Amino acid sequence: MTLKMPAEWAPHEAVWIGFPHLADEWSGQIDAARRDVAAFANAVHDEGRGEQVRLVVNDEQQAQIATALVDSGVSILVQPLGDIWLRDTGPIIAGTGSARRACNFRFNWWGEKFVMPGDQEVGAALAVSSGLPADDQDWVLEGGAIDVDGTGLCVTTEECLLNPNRNPTLTREDIAVRLHQSLGIDRLLWLGNGLVGDHTDGHVDNLARFVGEGRLALPVAAGHDDPNAHIYADARARAAALGGIEIVDLPSPGRIEIDGEIAAASYMNFYIGNSVVVVPTYGVPNDQAAVDALGALFPDRRPVAVPARGIIAGGGSFHCSSQQLPA
């Protein structure tokens, strides 16, 4: 029987979160990034009401830095890693309960763009540490490139999954078959491009996220200068054309620049924990509207706004830095 990848709102046993350690990757913002990640970890732990948080640090020096920033209930796991984006380098868990398996996909540094030692090994190491059976996959897939509703429905982007820098010999049909075999996905919504400035070639977790079975959240452009207005409109049209999907509006933070470059800042990079929904915020007018909207979508969880200006300097946000272990 093919195991399905659970939706993120299904109960978690734990979550892995990567902790920044490579100063050159953070444009002088590594201390701010560490504070943001620590605040994220504390929010998900929720004083013991949430899930077990395993903060993955590269070495003992980083463990000391992290320990000073996180609550005592957050576990520190020393495990060499490259960048912090465990959504992409960590294992993806299919199934629940005693049927769970850790799927280790190949990782090629987002099309050989950001090569860092440890990125290709950390997934297998975390899978072993989970105690779950591991299935090594023979093709490239990053967790941020897909989002699922737990019923077999998945949303992704053509820009990423069909990019020749990932699996050049695989067709759209080949990828659909492999997603079914690996993660129980049997219905695909193909969006077009991801956000402007996204170094991952359009990861969908910055653009569109499921917030219920058949319910897809999409951003609404903020102002005339929102750099992603055309991308949001195209995604909305494709979702409507597929049919059977309820579209839910979420705000966009609008145009955010770092050192003169458009950042792939998005409220869609939220994390759904057992007791909270953590929403990245950027110090812009739509922050509170995004927190309120996500709180209304998950009334059984507390919405928590966590500043993300530091972590976005590294090219991602909270969802990107985490990978959940379903219960």
N, C-alpha and C positions, 0 to 999 in steps of 0.2 A: 504494500500500500504506500502511495506517495504521501509524505507528510507535508502539511501546509505550514507556511510561515505565519505565526499568529500576528494579529494586529497589535500595535504598540500599547493600546489601552487594556489588553489582557494582562492579568496579574504577573508581576515580575518576582523572581527570586532575588535578583541582584542586577546591578548595572556596572559596567566598566566605564571609566572616564579617564581620558588621557590628560597628563599634566605637562605643561610646557617646560622644555629644558634646552632647546637649541636657540640661543640668543639671536643668531643671524637670521632666523626665520620670522622675527617679530618686529622688525623695523624700529628697534629701540623701545618697544612696548611689552617686553616679556614680563616685567613686574606687574603691569596692569593686566596682562593676560592671565597670569597666575592667580591674581585676586579674583578675576571674573570666573575662572574655572573652579576655584575654591568655593566661591559663593554659589555656583551652580551645584556642586557636590553637596554642600550643606543644605540647600533647598530641597534636593531630591531625598536626602536622608530624613529631613523633616523631623529632627529630634527623636528619631526612632520610630516615627509613625509611618514612614515611607518604606523604602526598600533598602537592602544592604548595598552600600556604595563602596566599590573597589576602585580607589584612585590609583591608576597605573603610573608609576614613576620610573625613570630610567636607571637610577642608581641611589646609593645611600645618601649622597649629598642632596639630591632632589627630595628624598624622603624627609629629611630634616626641614627643608624649606616648606614642603607641603604640610607637614605635621603642625607647623606654627600657624597655618592659615585655615585648617579645617576643624570641624567639631570632633570631639573625641570618639564619637561613634562611627566616623568614616574610616574604613580600612585602607591602609597604605599597602599596595602591592608592588614590590620592586621587580620590574620586568623590563629589560631593554626594549626600547621602541624608537622609531624615528620621529615623525611628527605625531601630533596628538590625535589625529583624526581616526579614532577607533571604529567609527561607523563604517569606514572603508577598509581598514586593515584587520579589524577583529573578525571573529567568526559570526556567521548569521545562523541563528538557531531555528530549526524547523521542528514542528511538533510541540506537544505539551506533556507535562507529567512524565511518566516512565518511558514515553515514546520519543523523547527529545533527542535530536542529533545536532552536532555542531558542523555546519558546512563551511569548509575552508576554501574559498575561491582564490584563484591566482590574483596577485596584485602587481601592477606594473607602473606604479607611481603616477597614476593618472596620465597614461600615455607617455611614460618616460620623461615627464616634465620636472619632477622634484624628487630626485633620487636621494634617499637617506637610508643609511644602514639601520637595520632593525625592523623596518616596515614590512618586509616579506616574511619575517619569522614570528612576529608578535601574535598573529592570529592563531597559529598552531599552538603556541605556548599557552594562550588564554583558553583555548579549547581543552587542552590537557588539564589545566588548573580547574576547569569546571567539572571534571569527572565524567563528561558526556562522551559517548562514542563520536568519533570524528570522521567525516566524509571529505576527502580531498577532491576538489573539483578541478577539471582540466581546462577551465576557461576563465577569463578575467571578468569579475563583477565586483563593484563597490556597493556597499550597503546604502550609501546616500543616493545612488542612482535609481532606487526603487522605493515605492511605498505601497503597503498592502492594507486591505480592510479585513483580512482574516477569513474571507469566504472564498478566496482564490482570485479575487480582483486585484490588479496591480496597475499603478500608474508609473510611467517612466518617460524619458525624452529620447527622441531620435538623435539629438546632438551628442548624447553620451553613448547609449547602447549601440548605435549604428556607426559610431566613429571608428574609422580604420585604424586608429592608434590603440584600440583595445583588442578586438577579435577580428582581424581583417578577413579571415576566411569564412566567417559566419554570416549568413543572411538574416533578415528579419524573422523569417520562418524558423531558421535554426535556433535563434535566440529564444523564440517563444517556446519551442520544444524543450530547450534546456531549462528554462525557468520553471516549466511544469515539472520536469523530472527532479530538479533540485529542491524547489520550494513550494510545489503544489499550486503554482499559479496557472490558471486556465483561462483567464480573460484579461486582456491587456488594453489599457488606454495609452496610446502613443501621443504624447505632446511633442511639440517641435523643439524649440531652443530653450535653454535655461537662461538665468539672469545675466545681464551685462556685467562683465568683470568677474565672472565665476571661473576660477582657474581649473575647475574639475570638468570642464566641457559640459556644463549644464545639468548638474545634479538636481533631481526633482525635489529633494527635500528642502530646497530653497524656494520652490515655485508652487507646489501643489501637495497637500497632505490630506489623507483620509482622517475624518473625525467621527466616523461611525460607519456601519455597513452600508455601502453605496452612497455615502455622503462625503463629498470632496470639497475641501476649503481651497479657495483661490483668492489671490489679492485683487484689490481694487486700486487703480492708480491714484497716487496722491499728487495732485497739482499738474500743471502743464509741463513741468520739467522732469517728471518721473521717467527715468531712462528705460523703464521696463513696461511702459504702457502698452506697446504693441505686442509684447510677449504675453502679457496677461490676457489681452483680447484674443490672441490666437489660441491660447490654452483653453479659454472659456468656450470658444467655438468648437474646438475638438471634443471637449467633454460633453457638450450638448449634443453633438452629432453622434457620439457613440450610443447615447440613450441609456436609460436605466440608472442614471447617476443624478443625485440631488446636489446642486452646486450651492455652496455656502460662501458668503462674502467675508473676507477679512481685510483689514486695512493694509496698506503698504507704507513703509516708513518714508518713501519718496527718495529723492536723490541724496545720497550720502557719499562724500568723497574723503579719501585718505591720501594726503600728500598730492593732491590734484588729480587722483585717479578715482573713477567710480568704483565704489565697493559693492560687493554682492550682499548687501545688508537686507535682511528679510525677517519678518515676524514668523514666517513659515518654518523657521528652524527651531521651533519650540520642541520641548521634550515632554512626553506624557508619562509621568511616574505613577506609582501606586496611589499616592495621596495628593499629588500636586501636578499642575501643568506649569512648567517653567518657560517663561516668555522672554526672549532677548529684547532689550530695549536700547535705544540709541540717543536719548536726550532730545527727541523731536516731538512735535505736537501729537502725532498719532499713537504714541507709546501707550497711553492709558486706554485708548479705544481698543487697541489690540488685546491688551490684558483683559478688559471687560468682555470682549467678544469670545475669547477662548474660555473664560470662566463660565460664560453662559452655555457654551457647547459641552462642557464637562462639569455639570453641576455637582457631581460626586467628588470632585477634586478642587483643591484650593489653587487659584491662579497666583503665580509668584513672578513678579517682574525682577529680572536680574540684568544689570548693566552689561553690555556686550561690546563697548567701544574698544576694549583691550583685545579681546579674543578675535574680533573681526579684522584686526590688523594682520593676523596670520592667515586670513583667507577663508575663515569658516566661523561657525558659532556652536551653540551648545549641543544641538542634535548631532552635528558632525563629529563632535568629540566623544560621543557616547555610543555604547552598544549594549542593549538590554539582554538579560538572560531570563527568558520566560519561565514562569513557575511550572 
